[in-house]
Amino acid sequence: MTTLAVATTEHLLLSLTASLKRTSSLLSSGPKTLIPRPLAGTWSSDNSTLFLVFSDGIRKYGDRGAAEDVIFSPPEEEELQACIVAKDNSTIIGALSSKIAVLESNPCSSDYTIVKTIDIHTSPVISLAISKDGAVLASTSQTAVYIHTLGIDSHTALRGLPQSSEEPPLCAFSPHFRSKLIVGSGQVLYVYDVTRPSSPTKTIPLGSGANGDVVSLACSPYSKTLVAAACEGGTVHLVDLEKEKGYELPFVSIHDRADLGIGFTRWWTSKPVSLR
């Protein structure tokens, strides 16, 4: 069963993809769950559970929208950041201010507990990405991008990135290659092989049409070379990593940049779709 999750500032809608062919019924095809404003979200590795980050904690939802209580609440002195990834079906990774927190499910309850923290950043963590095999984690802050090899507790800073961008860098692992990481900083995408972090293998400007710095990244699960990047001013760009060139999507224009996010879908045409 395949489910689409749409989170707004007030509701969570979970809809079976079969209903998407009836576009008029998208917002009425499934039950709506009243929620606070979400900060970030991710599916479990088997796509059966949706995890959403809120200011007061992390909640999980089944594919029918049934919500558990808050499965993790941050300590009073810590602030949950707007990023979360799933390592496997029992492990999620988030951020508390400048620390990365690895959370595992408690076999005796529905709660998740911190089993490990990574305290290497000197400013709040902005984004997280995990490799396709769950072995390597990438994290970004305003001042640095780190690669964490989780099994051996190794932490390495990426080099070769500019420090002049107003927006912090963002990162996304390719779903096709274990070691390929894309970092968006300013109006440029940097492609890294994380086994050789001393410099990027490719540097790809978005082009003259970029309106502001990159604020969201998505790698296509269907193409090994396509990446979508959304910019602060509302433009969306499709980047071909092989041709090392970016193209502004003329049919997409977003004037309200708040919580701008993008993703890929095969719905109808396999074209990238922008959601906010």
C-alpha positions as CSV (number, residue, x, y, z in Angstrom):
1,M,0.0,0.0,0.0
2,T,1.4,3.4,-1.0
3,T,0.4,6.5,0.9
4,L,0.8,10.2,0.3
5,A,1.3,12.4,3.4
6,V,0.5,16.1,3.2
7,A,1.2,18.2,6.3
8,T,-0.1,21.8,6.6
9,T,0.1,24.2,9.4
10,E,-3.0,22.7,11.0
11,H,-3.7,19.3,9.5
12,L,-2.1,16.0,8.4
13,L,-3.8,14.2,5.5
14,L,-2.8,10.7,4.6
15,S,-4.2,9.5,1.3
16,L,-3.8,6.3,-0.7
17,T,-2.1,7.0,-4.1
18,A,-5.0,5.4,-5.9
19,S,-7.1,8.3,-4.9
20,L,-4.7,10.8,-6.5
21,K,-6.0,10.0,-9.9
22,R,-9.1,11.8,-8.8
23,T,-7.6,15.2,-8.2
24,S,-10.8,16.9,-7.0
25,S,-10.9,14.4,-4.1
26,L,-7.3,14.8,-2.9
27,L,-8.2,16.9,0.1
28,S,-11.3,15.0,1.0
29,S,-10.3,11.5,0.2
30,G,-8.8,10.7,3.6
31,P,-9.3,11.6,7.2
32,K,-7.6,14.8,8.4
33,T,-5.7,14.8,11.7
34,L,-5.5,18.0,13.6
35,I,-1.8,18.7,14.3
36,P,0.4,21.6,15.5
37,R,2.7,23.3,13.0
38,P,5.2,20.6,11.9
39,L,8.9,21.5,11.6
40,A,10.1,18.4,9.6
41,G,9.1,14.9,8.8
42,T,10.4,11.5,7.5
43,W,9.0,8.1,6.7
44,S,10.4,5.0,8.4
45,S,12.7,2.9,6.2
46,D,9.8,0.5,5.4
47,N,7.4,3.4,4.7
48,S,4.9,2.2,7.3
49,T,5.3,5.0,9.8
50,L,5.5,8.8,9.4
51,F,7.5,10.8,12.0
52,L,6.8,14.5,12.4
53,V,8.9,16.9,14.4
54,F,7.1,19.6,16.4
55,S,8.4,22.3,18.7
56,D,7.3,20.2,21.8
57,G,8.4,16.8,20.6
58,I,8.3,14.0,17.9
59,R,5.1,12.2,17.1
60,K,4.6,9.1,14.8
61,Y,1.6,8.3,12.6
62,G,0.5,5.1,11.0
63,D,-0.5,5.0,7.3
64,R,-4.1,5.5,8.3
65,G,-3.3,8.7,10.3
66,A,-3.6,7.1,13.8
67,A,-1.3,9.1,16.0
68,E,0.7,7.9,19.0
69,D,1.3,10.2,21.9
70,V,4.6,12.2,21.7
71,I,7.3,9.5,21.4
72,F,10.1,11.9,22.3
73,S,10.2,15.2,24.2
74,P,13.3,17.3,24.3
75,P,14.9,18.3,27.6
76,E,13.9,21.7,28.8
77,E,17.2,23.3,28.0
78,E,17.3,21.9,24.4
79,E,15.4,22.8,21.3
80,L,14.3,20.4,18.6
81,Q,15.6,21.4,15.2
82,A,13.7,21.2,11.9
83,C,15.4,18.0,10.6
84,I,14.9,14.2,11.0
85,V,16.0,11.1,9.2
86,A,15.2,7.4,9.7
87,K,18.2,5.0,9.9
88,D,16.0,1.9,10.1
89,N,12.6,0.8,11.4
90,S,13.6,1.3,15.0
91,T,16.1,4.2,14.8
92,I,15.5,7.8,14.0
93,I,18.0,10.7,14.1
94,G,17.2,14.3,14.9
95,A,18.9,17.3,16.4
96,L,18.7,19.1,19.7
97,S,20.2,22.6,19.2
98,S,23.8,21.9,18.1
99,K,23.8,18.2,19.1
100,I,22.7,15.3,16.9
101,A,20.5,12.8,18.8
102,V,20.2,9.1,17.8
103,L,16.9,7.8,19.1
104,E,15.8,4.1,19.4
105,S,12.4,2.7,20.1
106,N,11.8,1.3,23.6
107,P,10.6,-2.3,23.4
108,C,8.5,-1.8,26.5
109,S,6.7,1.3,25.4
110,S,6.0,3.5,22.4
111,D,8.6,6.0,23.5
112,Y,12.0,6.6,21.8
113,T,15.0,7.3,23.9
114,I,18.4,8.8,23.2
115,V,21.0,6.2,22.8
116,K,23.8,8.4,21.4
117,T,24.6,12.1,20.9
118,I,27.1,13.6,18.6
119,D,28.3,17.0,19.9
120,I,30.6,18.3,17.2
121,H,28.8,21.3,15.7
122,T,29.3,24.8,17.3
123,S,25.9,26.2,16.0
124,P,22.4,24.7,15.6
125,V,22.1,21.7,13.2
126,I,20.2,22.8,10.1
127,S,19.9,19.6,8.0
128,L,20.5,15.9,8.2
129,A,20.8,13.3,5.4
130,I,21.5,9.5,5.6
131,S,23.0,7.2,3.0
132,K,20.9,4.6,1.3
133,D,22.4,1.8,3.6
134,G,22.0,3.8,6.8
135,A,25.7,3.7,7.6
136,V,26.7,7.3,6.9
137,L,25.1,10.4,8.2
138,A,25.7,14.0,7.0
139,S,24.9,17.1,9.0
140,T,25.1,20.8,8.3
141,S,25.1,23.9,10.4
142,Q,25.8,27.6,9.6
143,T,29.5,27.0,9.9
144,A,30.3,23.4,8.8
145,V,29.2,20.2,7.1
146,Y,30.2,16.9,8.8
147,I,30.2,13.3,7.7
148,H,29.6,10.7,10.4
149,T,30.3,7.0,9.9
150,L,27.9,5.7,12.5
151,G,29.4,2.2,13.0
152,I,32.9,3.4,13.9
153,D,32.0,6.7,15.5
154,S,34.1,8.7,12.9
155,H,33.3,12.4,12.2
156,T,34.9,14.3,9.3
157,A,34.4,17.9,8.2
158,L,33.9,18.5,4.5
159,R,36.3,20.9,3.0
160,G,36.1,23.2,-0.1
161,L,32.8,25.0,0.8
162,P,32.5,28.8,0.9
163,Q,31.7,30.5,4.2
164,S,30.1,33.6,2.7
165,S,26.5,32.4,2.1
166,E,23.8,34.0,4.3
167,E,21.7,30.8,4.3
168,P,23.3,27.7,5.9
169,P,24.3,24.8,3.6
170,L,21.9,21.9,3.1
171,C,22.6,18.3,2.2
172,A,21.0,15.3,0.5
173,F,22.4,11.9,-0.2
174,S,21.8,10.3,-3.6
175,P,19.4,7.4,-3.2
176,H,21.4,5.6,-5.9
177,F,25.0,5.8,-4.6
178,R,26.1,5.2,-1.1
179,S,28.9,7.8,-1.0
180,K,27.4,10.6,-3.2
181,L,26.4,13.7,-1.2
182,I,25.0,16.9,-2.7
183,V,25.5,20.1,-0.7
184,G,23.6,23.3,-1.5
185,S,25.3,26.5,-0.5
186,G,24.5,29.9,-1.8
187,Q,23.4,29.4,-5.4
188,V,25.7,26.5,-6.0
189,L,25.5,22.7,-5.7
190,Y,28.6,20.8,-4.6
191,V,28.9,17.1,-5.3
192,Y,31.0,15.1,-2.9
193,D,32.3,11.6,-2.6
194,V,32.2,11.3,1.1
195,T,35.0,8.8,1.1
196,R,37.2,11.7,-0.2
197,P,35.9,14.8,1.7
198,S,38.8,17.1,1.0
199,S,37.1,18.8,-2.0
200,P,34.0,18.4,-4.1
201,T,34.1,16.3,-7.3
202,K,31.8,18.8,-9.1
203,T,30.7,22.4,-8.5
204,I,27.5,23.3,-10.3
205,P,26.1,26.9,-10.3
206,L,22.3,27.1,-10.5
207,G,22.6,29.9,-13.1
208,S,21.5,33.4,-13.5
209,G,17.8,32.7,-12.8
210,A,18.5,31.6,-9.2
211,N,16.5,33.9,-6.9
212,G,18.3,33.8,-3.5
213,D,20.2,31.0,-1.8
214,V,19.2,27.3,-1.9
215,V,16.7,26.5,0.9
216,S,15.7,22.9,-0.1
217,L,17.1,20.0,-2.0
218,A,15.6,16.7,-3.4
219,C,17.3,13.9,-5.3
220,S,15.2,12.1,-7.8
221,P,14.6,8.4,-6.8
222,Y,14.1,7.6,-10.5
223,S,17.1,9.3,-12.1
224,K,20.7,9.0,-11.0
225,T,21.6,12.4,-12.3
226,L,18.6,14.8,-11.5
227,V,18.5,17.0,-8.4
228,A,15.9,19.7,-7.6
229,A,16.8,22.8,-5.7
230,A,14.4,25.5,-4.4
231,C,15.8,29.0,-3.8
232,E,14.9,31.5,-1.1
233,G,13.1,33.8,-3.6
234,G,10.7,31.1,-4.8
235,T,12.4,29.8,-7.9
236,V,12.9,26.0,-8.4
237,H,15.7,24.6,-10.5
238,L,16.3,21.1,-12.0
239,V,20.0,20.2,-12.0
240,D,21.6,17.6,-14.2
241,L,24.7,16.4,-12.3
242,E,26.1,14.7,-15.4
243,K,25.8,17.7,-17.7
244,E,26.8,20.0,-14.7
245,K,24.0,22.4,-15.6
246,G,21.0,23.8,-13.8
247,Y,17.7,24.8,-15.4
248,E,15.0,27.0,-13.9
249,L,11.6,25.4,-14.1
250,P,9.4,28.0,-15.9
251,F,6.1,26.4,-14.8
252,V,6.9,26.8,-11.1
253,S,6.8,30.1,-9.2
254,I,6.4,30.3,-5.5
255,H,6.1,33.8,-4.0
256,D,5.8,32.8,-0.4
257,R,9.1,31.2,0.6
258,A,8.0,30.2,4.1
259,D,8.7,26.5,4.7
260,L,9.6,25.9,1.1
261,G,10.2,22.3,0.4
262,I,10.4,20.1,-2.7
263,G,10.2,16.5,-3.7
264,F,9.9,14.1,-6.6
265,T,6.9,12.1,-7.7
266,R,5.9,9.7,-10.4
267,W,2.3,11.0,-10.3
268,W,1.3,11.3,-13.9
269,T,4.4,12.6,-15.6
270,S,7.4,11.9,-13.4
271,K,8.0,15.7,-13.4
272,P,9.2,17.3,-10.1
273,V,6.5,18.9,-8.1
274,S,6.9,21.8,-5.6
275,L,5.0,21.8,-2.4
276,R,4.9,24.4,0.4
